[in-house]
C-alpha cells in the first residue's frame, strides 16, 4: 500500500477538518439524477445539492484534527484493498426523517451484502484511525436537497412520486472527503481515493 502523507511539515493540532467517506458518482449519473429530481429541487424552501457534489456517504466522520487525515486514509485504503468492486443500484426517492418533518430529500441505494460489507469495513477502519464508533444504522442514499422550512413545501409528496430514476454504478473506490462550510454552501475536496481490489493503487493522494 502506498503511504499517504497529510502534507509536508508540521500540522497544527488547532487545524480541524470536517470529513466523510463516500462513493463518488460519475458525471453522467449526476447529470441524470439532477434531471430526474428537478421537480423536487425546484420546490419552494428546498436547497438543492449541486450536481457536482452528489455522492453516497458511507461514513460521516465529522470534525477531527487535520493530522488525522493521513492515518484515516491509510486505514481506509488497507480495508478497501481487501474487497472486490461491485455494482450499486440507485432507485426511488424519499425524505428523512418523515414526510411531516421532512428535512432531507434523497434518492435511495439498494442495500446489498457487498455494500453492507464495504460500509462495515470503512466503519472499522475509521475507528482504528482514532474516531469514535457511529451507533446509527447505515441507510444508503444520495442526498439531492435539504428543506429549510416547516411545514414541508406544498407538493412534496407529488414531486417524490414523480421521480422516475434507476441507474447502476460500479463501485471501484472509496473517497475520503473534506467538507468546508462556506456562506454559499459546502465545498467538498477529495483528500484521498482508496481503491477496491483490482485497482492499480490501494490509495492515491488527490490533486488539489
Buried (B, 14 or more C-beta within 10 A) or exposed (E): EEEBEBEEEEBEEEEEBBBBBBBBBEEEBBEBBBEBBBBBBEBEBBEBBEBEBBBBBBBBBBEBBBBBBBBBBBBBBBBBBEBEBBEBBBBBBBBBEEEEEBBBBBBBBBBBEBBEBBBBBBBBBBBBBEBEEBEEEBEBBBBBBBBEEEEBBEBBEEBBEBBEBEBEBEBBBBBBBBBEEEEEEEEBEBBBBBBBEEBEBBBBBBEE
